[in-house]
Amino acid sequence: MPRVGGGGGPIVPPQAQGAQKAQQTQKSDFAGKVQQATSQGTDAARTQQAKQTHQSKMTGKAREIAKRLANGAIDQKEATREFVSLVIEERLPQFKKRKKKKQGDEEESSAEQQLEEAVTELIDRDPVLASRLQNQFKKMAAKG
């Protein structure tokens, strides 16, 4: 039996010691998670900023096409073709322009050019879609 008022201090049961270690581990885990979330947030912000920059470049190029169309430098079909080319570059990077291969007097067109021509023809054949695109070009030329 221990003496009253004797030395030794308070007795800490082993379970309490394990709880203290768990609390310390949880604190360090939480600190790590906060740091990770902060870095992910900045990565997400960088990604979002890159997307916005890319979108503004695309919009600028589309406005340029619209201005040239409004000035009469290009016709509707050429404006459509250039716009389709922009969309292909952005959405389908695997179709990037490749140099034409010469075989005698014939030139093979690249996959991008074939796709560009097919989509341009599709838009030209659909009067509603063609007029919507033309109206958008007019709005962009007026704004910019």
Order of alpha helices (4+ residues) and beta strands (2+ residues): alpha-alpha-beta-beta-alpha-alpha
